[in-house]
């Protein structure tokens, strides 16, 4: 079947080609009756405007890049929640999304920006000292970071307030009367890269414990059951008085509960467990986990809205931090 053209739509609707163009672009007022007739023809014929022609006319590609390098220690299901939110929100603004998964650093950003393939960039997996930041400050294309580098000046960043999230978990356990607590965080490689969300969660947890005057331990945690079992056993051997545990590692949450059972510790009778994770992970666990939500959908939606505002030349805040929310379930007392 041949591609339906704007001329076909005009003929079907009984109007000039220019009228169809004005209806679709919104650049000139058209009577409601004529506009509806054109839209009906578009729907009946299945017409889709040519992306290349639209880009030339508007000087916009109508595409944004989501830079999401797939690296060791990243939880793919959670990343896809972010990506899905970005894609669905971008479509509401008539934009498609180019997903960049190769770990190309600043070179990849420069290549895509120079190609004029995209109107703007969204970046994830932001490091404390992210090597991409200097280039972002120079690029003509607007950008938004999902995450915060050490120096966010001149950038637009959005994320969950992970420092507050870590503190909220420690506060909850302290308020329950626990005097010795620990955090099992992301895999070691995530901290070795200096990934912002992991570093800030751990720092917030440790600082809150210090503020409450209770003992706290914070360490990385790998993702396989054998490694998690060994880590939990070592933690309990080193800290026999441990009664509160925070898990900031989506892949490890269920395995931590399993390891505690094997080691003869009941949850929450012997050890209270709190997780920082999406609600579906917390609710599927047995017992259901008290948790701080990672709001992937909200963060992705906010990031796209900020980028679209920048594309329209609107002023936006440099920093947007989403407040963490703790939901108490069966795993803490």
C-alpha positions, 0 to 999 in steps of 0.5 A: 500500500502506498503512503497516504499524503497530505494531498490525499487528505485534502482531496478526501476532505474537499479542502486545499492542501494548505488548509490541512497543513494549517489544521495540523500545525495550528498556525492559523485559525480554521473554522471548527467544521472544516477542522473536524472534517480534516481530522476525520479524513486524517483518521479515516485514511490513516495519515501520519505527517512525514517526520522529516518534513515536519523537522525541516519546517519546524526546525525540530526533530521531535525526538529527545534522547534518553541516555541510559548506559547499561552498566554493571550493578544497575537493576534493569526492571527499575530502569525500564520503569523510568524509561517507560515513564519518559517514553509515555510522557514524551508522546504527550508532547508529540516527541519520540525517544531515542534510547542510548544504552552504550556507555560512550560518556561525553563522546556519545553526547557530542555525537548525538548533539552534532547529528541534529537527531534530537532536540534535547537530552535526558541523562540517567545514572549520574555520578557525583563527579560525572565526566559528562557534566562539562560538555552539558554546560556547553551544548546548545541542546537543552538537557535534564539530569535524572540525578545530581552531580556534586556541582549542579550549578548551571544544570537542570536536575531532578530525582528522589531526595535519596539522602532524605530517603536514607535518613527516613529509614534510619529515623523509622528504625530509631523511633521503633527503639532499635539501637543497632542498625545497618544498611545493605546498599547497591553492588560495590561497583556502583559505589566505585563509580561514585553513583550519586543516588547510592552515595547520598542514600548511604550518607543520609542513613549514616548521618541520621543514625549518628543524630539519634545516637545509635550504632550504624553500619553501611556497606555494599551488597551484591545481587546473587543469593550466595553473596547476599547470604554471606554478607548477611551472615558476616554482618550478624556475626560482626554485630550480634546485637543488630536488630534493624536492617535497611536494604537499598538494592532491589535485586537483593531485597527478597534474598535478604529475607531468605538469608535471614530465615536460613540464619534463624532470624525472624522478620520482624520479631528478631530483625526489622527490615526496611527497603528502598524500592518500587512498591511492587517489590515491597508488596510481593515480599514475604513478609511485605516490606516496609519501604520508601518508594522509588517513584520512577514514574513521577521522576520520569514524568517530571524530567520530560516536563522540565525538558519540554519547558526548556525547549520552549524557552521557559525558565525552570528550577535548577534542582527538583527533589521529590520528597520520599514517602515511607509506607509501613508494612509487615516487616518492621516493628 
